[in-house]
Amino acid sequence: GVLLVASNLPAPPAGKIYEMWIIPKGGKPAPAGLFASSEDGTALHLHRTTISLATTGAIAVTLERAGGVDAPTSQPVIVAAL
C-alpha cells in the first residue's frame, strides 16, 4: 500500500476534493482514493492496495470535483517519483 502524509495542503474549495493517483511507468494514472486536508493543512491518506515498486513510476495528487474522477483533470499539486 501507500501512505500519503502531507503538510501545507490548503483545504479544497467547495465542490472539490484531493484525489491520489498511482502512475505506472509508461502507463495511465489509476485512481487511488479521495481525501481532504485538515484545517491546519495536514492530510493523511492510506491506499491499501498492493503496488509494485518495479512498475510504479510515481504517486500524484490532483484537485478534482467532489466524488472523484476516472482520470486526472488538473495539474498535480503533489508528485512523488519512485
Steps between C-alpha positions, in 0.01 A plus 500: 500500500584868504475743792490865396595754767472865393537840663423853381221361282220759484143390562334417168248757373129422519408217262863378470704224664855367477548177306811281515628317192732205447689564176661193341819542299380575147135461598186695584431620856270278707279654772620422853245671721354832608593712801488852641751692709443610859460864603872507586593389146595143586366193325534124536376254241554124497467307174482138616544325165841346435708677237819392324797731548654344190216618275375815678656823377336753732229582749311825435219708648263723305209723599183356347123539521335350807434131446822455303572431135632209292798695361675817623349828374749740659873538549637312803547692824729221626720261301732243654717315250588144601 
